Amino acid sequence: MSNYTLVIGNKNYSSWSLRTWLVLKYCRIKFTEVRIPLNTETTHQEILQHSPSGKIPVLHHGGITIWESLAICEYLAESLPHKRLLPKEPFARAMSRSICAEIHAGFQNLRQNMPMNCRAELPGKGMTPEVQKDIDRIISIWRDCRENFAGSGDFLFSHFTIADAMFAPIVLRFKTYGVELDAISQAYANAILNLTAMQEWLDAAKLETEVIPQFEL
Ligand SMILES: N[C@@H](CCC(=O)N[C@@H](CS)C(=O)NCC(=O)O)C(=O)O
């Protein structure tokens, strides 16, 4: 049995869960998955049995508990250095940390108006001038990384790193809401969508039957 257990929410809706799940899957690390459907009468109590913060995702590994999606990704990067989940060169690594922190803490307008909903196709829904500003900033981050750090690789820092996992839910939001992208950003979005692990997540999300009205525009 694996000594990693990842507790996640609904695959259709839980953007925070996707990030950590993608890193484990991409790295081919065996783990036990515990799925707690969000927004039910028992969700909060169930989550509290695993997570001191009352939020998921949470990772249990060898007797320790790690919560907050970015902290989990950083833990995996540091404890599995051979997986190269952080860029090696100091400036690239600092850039990775800056954009991971920015995506973890910001973009509230995009989050609120375009909630992750893998199953849905809602082109044009949720767009406001503030959301467009968030989108423009994300595209400028992607272009900056692709132009300055990606070399001939497909990802933000050439090979897959935790920064790609942190932005993966954004790629899904852009797909659901039909956000138009320039060629560089679309090629990057396609690289994320084409990951085997991402396809596996999307297939599982389509099979889920729970509907959470507040995430359905
Ligand atoms: N900043 C946290 C956010 C986690 C979060 O908001 N998780 C949501 C699910 S996507 C949650 O646990 N909601 C359950 C609740 O609030 O009862 C992270 O990065 O992990």
PDBQT file of the ligand as one rigid body, heavy atoms in Angstrom, charges set to zero:
ROOT
HETATM    1  N1  LIG A 301      -5.625  27.989  -0.236  1.00  0.00    +0.000 N 
HETATM    2  C1  LIG A 301      -6.147  26.641  -0.103  1.00  0.00    +0.000 C 
HETATM    3  C2  LIG A 301      -7.578  26.637  -0.573  1.00  0.00    +0.000 C 
HETATM    4  C3  LIG A 301      -8.268  25.334  -0.322  1.00  0.00    +0.000 C 
HETATM    5  C4  LIG A 301      -9.771  25.409  -0.527  1.00  0.00    +0.000 C 
HETATM    6  O1  LIG A 301     -10.396  26.496  -0.516  1.00  0.00    +0.000 OA
HETATM    7  N2  LIG A 301     -10.378  24.234  -0.679  1.00  0.00    +0.000 N 
HETATM    8  C5  LIG A 301     -11.805  24.110  -0.821  1.00  0.00    +0.000 C 
HETATM    9  C6  LIG A 301     -12.146  23.086  -1.905  1.00  0.00    +0.000 C 
HETATM   10  S1  LIG A 301     -11.631  23.515  -3.509  1.00  0.00    +0.000 SA
HETATM   11  C7  LIG A 301     -12.393  23.524   0.440  1.00  0.00    +0.000 C 
HETATM   12  O2  LIG A 301     -11.741  22.803   1.151  1.00  0.00    +0.000 OA
HETATM   13  N3  LIG A 301     -13.673  23.808   0.702  1.00  0.00    +0.000 N 
HETATM   14  C8  LIG A 301     -14.376  23.159   1.729  1.00  0.00    +0.000 C 
HETATM   15  C9  LIG A 301     -15.027  24.078   2.686  1.00  0.00    +0.000 C 
HETATM   16  O3  LIG A 301     -14.715  25.283   2.657  1.00  0.00    +0.000 OA
HETATM   17  O4  LIG A 301     -15.867  23.580   3.461  1.00  0.00    +0.000 OA
HETATM   18  C10 LIG A 301      -5.231  25.670  -0.881  1.00  0.00    +0.000 C 
HETATM   19  O5  LIG A 301      -4.420  26.161  -1.685  1.00  0.00    +0.000 OA
HETATM   20  O6  LIG A 301      -5.266  24.457  -0.656  1.00  0.00    +0.000 OA
ENDROOT
TORSDOF 0
